[in-house]
Amino acid sequence: MHRYTTTLSSRRALLSTLVALNPDTFAERDSKEDRTGLSREGMAWADPILKPSGSRTAWEGAMREALNEVQAREPTAIVAEESFRAARPGPFSAQWNEKYKGGDCYWSPFMSEGIYMASKIKVEASLSGRRVSESPGLSNLQHVGKQPIEAVRETYNDVDKGPV
């Protein structure tokens, strides 16, 4: 297990990063991601931080649209793209930028930073996405000749055998 640290400009950027990293942000229906709205269950973690309100609904809508716009881009491409590091006009479409500019949309400049940082974390930590087919950490245990989960259980059991 590895620990990753980062610094973000604000808690708004942090919230955007967490939404972009969370594999449960979008609901899954019939083994496919439903990107028509954010999952209520997948966003429940944010309730104590950002109470449900009209402003939150607008923020979630903008975040969903932003994530949908960058969906086809690989995290490595997002990390390499300079526009993700610029607050404005940012990496999103002209329509998105026009719809979410100024006034009540004070949080919109932090969305590109959040998506950028989530992509950087995915690249650095080798995260594959919603479904993890093989964890880099577990693949190192396979050389023991056991299934990964058995090797992990054995490793944890060995740790527990130490003096009390």
C-alpha contacts under 8 A as a table, 3 or more apart, distances in Angstrom:
res1	aa1	res2	aa2	distance
1	M	137	G	6.66
4	Y	121	I	7.82
4	Y	125	A	7.87
8	L	11	R	7.58
8	L	13	A	6.30
8	L	14	L	6.42
8	L	113	E	7.96
9	S	13	A	6.44
10	S	13	A	5.27
10	S	14	L	6.41
10	S	110	F	7.91
11	R	14	L	4.71
11	R	15	L	6.10
12	R	15	L	5.15
12	R	16	S	6.32
12	R	107	W	6.46
12	R	110	F	6.06
12	R	111	M	7.85
13	A	16	S	5.08
13	A	17	T	6.11
13	A	110	F	4.74
13	A	111	M	6.25
13	A	113	E	5.99
13	A	114	G	4.86
14	L	17	T	4.99
14	L	18	L	6.21
14	L	114	G	6.28
15	L	18	L	5.15
15	L	19	V	6.22
15	L	114	G	7.32
16	S	19	V	5.15
16	S	20	A	6.15
16	S	63	M	7.45
16	S	110	F	7.09
16	S	111	M	5.50
16	S	113	E	7.77
16	S	114	G	4.54
16	S	115	I	6.64
17	T	20	A	5.13
17	T	21	L	6.11
17	T	111	M	7.82
17	T	113	E	7.61
17	T	114	G	3.90
17	T	115	I	5.71
17	T	116	Y	7.88
17	T	117	M	6.20
17	T	118	A	5.14
18	L	21	L	5.07
18	L	22	N	5.89
18	L	114	G	7.62
18	L	118	A	7.33
19	V	22	N	5.29
19	V	25	T	6.12
19	V	43	M	7.76
20	A	23	P	7.93
20	A	25	T	7.43
20	A	67	L	7.25
20	A	114	G	7.08
20	A	115	I	5.81
20	A	118	A	5.91
21	L	118	A	5.50
21	L	119	S	7.94
21	L	122	K	7.82
22	N	25	T	5.49
22	N	42	G	7.74
23	P	26	F	7.22
23	P	129	G	6.85
23	P	130	R	4.85
24	D	27	A	6.26
24	D	39	S	6.99
24	D	41	E	7.83
24	D	42	G	4.64
24	D	43	M	7.71
24	D	130	R	7.68
25	T	38	L	5.62
25	T	39	S	5.57
25	T	42	G	4.86
25	T	43	M	6.15
26	F	33	E	6.18
26	F	34	D	5.98
26	F	35	R	5.87
26	F	37	G	6.80
26	F	38	L	4.92
26	F	39	S	4.94
26	F	42	G	6.89
27	A	33	E	5.91
27	A	34	D	5.46
27	A	35	R	7.48
27	A	38	L	6.87
27	A	39	S	4.88
27	A	42	G	7.27
28	E	31	S	5.98
28	E	32	K	5.36
28	E	33	E	4.51
28	E	34	D	5.68
29	R	32	K	5.32
29	R	33	E	6.25
29	R	34	D	6.26
34	D	37	G	7.07
35	R	38	L	7.02
35	R	64	R	7.45
35	R	68	N	7.17
36	T	64	R	7.90
37	G	61	G	7.42
37	G	64	R	6.59
38	L	42	G	7.37
38	L	43	M	7.12
38	L	60	E	7.08
38	L	61	G	7.96
38	L	64	R	6.57
39	S	42	G	4.88
39	S	43	M	6.05
40	R	43	M	5.26
40	R	44	A	6.14
41	E	44	A	5.20
42	G	45	W	7.25
43	M	46	A	5.74
43	M	47	D	7.48
44	A	47	D	5.42
45	W	48	P	7.12
46	A	49	I	5.24
46	A	50	L	5.72
46	A	51	K	7.61
47	D	50	L	5.23
47	D	51	K	5.03
47	D	52	P	6.57
48	P	51	K	6.20
50	L	56	R	7.01
51	K	56	R	7.28
52	P	56	R	5.84
52	P	57	T	7.17
53	S	56	R	5.13
53	S	57	T	6.18
54	G	57	T	5.03
54	G	58	A	6.28
55	S	58	A	5.14
55	S	59	W	6.16
55	S	104	D	7.64
56	R	59	W	4.89
56	R	60	E	5.99
57	T	60	E	5.12
57	T	61	G	6.13
58	A	61	G	5.07
58	A	62	A	6.17
59	W	62	A	5.16
59	W	63	M	6.06
59	W	105	C	7.59
59	W	107	W	7.39
59	W	108	S	7.81
60	E	63	M	4.98
60	E	64	R	6.01
61	G	64	R	5.10
61	G	65	E	6.19
62	A	65	E	5.11
62	A	66	A	6.06
62	A	96	W	7.91
62	A	100	Y	7.24
62	A	108	S	7.62
63	M	66	A	5.02
63	M	67	L	6.05
63	M	111	M	6.86
64	R	67	L	5.16
64	R	68	N	6.07
65	E	68	N	5.04
65	E	69	E	6.16
65	E	96	W	7.76
66	A	69	E	5.10
66	A	70	V	6.50
66	A	92	F	6.67
66	A	96	W	7.64
66	A	111	M	7.63
67	L	70	V	5.32
67	L	71	Q	5.85
67	L	115	I	7.68
68	N	71	Q	5.00
69	E	72	A	7.56
69	E	92	F	6.83
69	E	93	S	7.74
70	V	73	R	5.43
70	V	92	F	7.87
71	Q	74	E	7.89
73	R	77	A	6.30
73	R	78	I	6.64
74	E	77	A	5.22
74	E	78	I	6.46
75	P	78	I	5.03
75	P	79	V	6.19
75	P	119	S	4.62
75	P	120	K	6.84
75	P	122	K	6.86
75	P	123	V	6.39
76	T	79	V	5.14
76	T	80	A	6.27
76	T	119	S	7.07
76	T	120	K	7.39
76	T	123	V	6.37
77	A	80	A	5.10
77	A	81	E	6.16
78	I	81	E	5.13
78	I	84	F	7.04
78	I	116	Y	6.23
78	I	119	S	6.56
79	V	82	E	7.84
79	V	84	F	7.64
79	V	116	Y	6.00
79	V	117	M	7.89
79	V	119	S	6.32
79	V	120	K	5.79
81	E	84	F	6.02
81	E	85	R	7.86
82	E	85	R	5.57
82	E	86	A	6.96
83	S	86	A	5.16
83	S	89	P	7.73
83	S	90	G	5.13
83	S	91	P	5.05
84	F	87	A	7.53
84	F	90	G	5.82
84	F	91	P	5.49
84	F	112	S	5.28
84	F	113	E	6.22
84	F	115	I	7.84
84	F	116	Y	5.82
85	R	90	G	7.54
85	R	112	S	7.11
85	R	113	E	6.15
85	R	116	Y	7.26
86	A	89	P	7.09
86	A	90	G	5.54
86	A	112	S	7.90
87	A	90	G	5.54
87	A	109	P	4.98
87	A	110	F	7.11
87	A	112	S	7.19
87	A	113	E	7.66
88	R	109	P	6.76
89	P	92	F	7.70
89	P	97	N	6.79
90	G	97	N	7.79
90	G	109	P	7.64
90	G	112	S	6.60
91	P	112	S	6.92
92	F	96	W	6.13
92	F	97	N	6.56
93	S	96	W	5.17
93	S	97	N	6.27
94	A	97	N	5.06
94	A	98	E	6.03
95	Q	98	E	5.14
95	Q	99	K	6.02
96	W	99	K	5.13
96	W	100	Y	6.07
97	N	100	Y	5.39
97	N	101	K	5.93
98	E	101	K	5.66
100	Y	105	C	5.57
100	Y	108	S	6.25
101	K	105	C	5.86
101	K	106	Y	7.49
101	K	108	S	6.96
102	G	105	C	5.35
102	G	106	Y	5.72
103	G	106	Y	6.09
105	C	108	S	5.60
106	Y	109	P	7.21
107	W	110	F	5.71
107	W	111	M	7.20
108	S	111	M	5.53
108	S	112	S	7.90
109	P	112	S	6.41
109	P	113	E	7.47
110	F	113	E	5.18
110	F	114	G	6.21
111	M	114	G	5.02
111	M	115	I	6.15
112	S	115	I	5.14
112	S	116	Y	5.91
113	E	116	Y	5.03
113	E	117	M	6.06
114	G	117	M	5.16
114	G	118	A	6.05
115	I	118	A	5.09
115	I	119	S	6.11
116	Y	119	S	5.17
116	Y	120	K	6.21
117	M	120	K	4.92
117	M	121	I	6.14
118	A	121	I	5.11
118	A	122	K	6.15
119	S	122	K	4.99
119	S	123	V	6.19
120	K	123	V	5.12
120	K	124	E	6.08
121	I	124	E	5.08
121	I	125	A	5.77
121	I	126	S	7.96
121	I	127	L	7.88
122	K	125	A	5.32
122	K	126	S	5.55
122	K	127	L	4.72
122	K	128	S	7.24
123	V	126	S	5.10
123	V	127	L	6.66
124	E	127	L	7.97
126	S	136	P	7.48
127	L	132	V	7.64
128	S	131	R	7.07
128	S	132	V	5.99
128	S	133	S	7.77
129	G	132	V	6.54
132	V	135	S	6.59
134	E	138	L	7.17
134	E	139	S	6.93
135	S	138	L	5.24
135	S	139	S	6.27
136	P	139	S	5.22
136	P	140	N	6.87
137	G	140	N	5.72
137	G	141	L	7.39
138	L	141	L	5.29
138	L	142	Q	6.86
138	L	148	P	5.84
138	L	152	V	7.68
139	S	142	Q	5.31
139	S	143	H	7.79
139	S	148	P	7.14
140	N	143	H	6.47
141	L	144	V	6.00
141	L	146	K	7.93
141	L	148	P	6.28
141	L	151	A	6.20
141	L	152	V	7.55
142	Q	145	G	5.70
142	Q	146	K	5.93
142	Q	147	Q	6.46
142	Q	148	P	5.76
142	Q	151	A	7.36
143	H	146	K	7.52
144	V	151	A	7.44
146	K	150	E	6.27
146	K	151	A	5.98
147	Q	150	E	5.40
147	Q	151	A	6.36
148	P	151	A	5.14
148	P	152	V	6.23
149	I	152	V	5.02
149	I	153	R	6.17
150	E	153	R	5.12
150	E	154	E	6.14
151	A	154	E	5.06
151	A	155	T	6.10
152	V	155	T	5.00
152	V	156	Y	6.22
153	R	156	Y	5.17
153	R	157	N	6.06
154	E	157	N	4.97
154	E	158	D	6.12
155	T	158	D	5.14
155	T	159	V	6.44
156	Y	159	V	5.08
156	Y	160	D	6.32
157	N	160	D	5.04
157	N	161	K	6.36
158	D	161	K	5.24
158	D	162	G	7.42
159	V	162	G	6.13
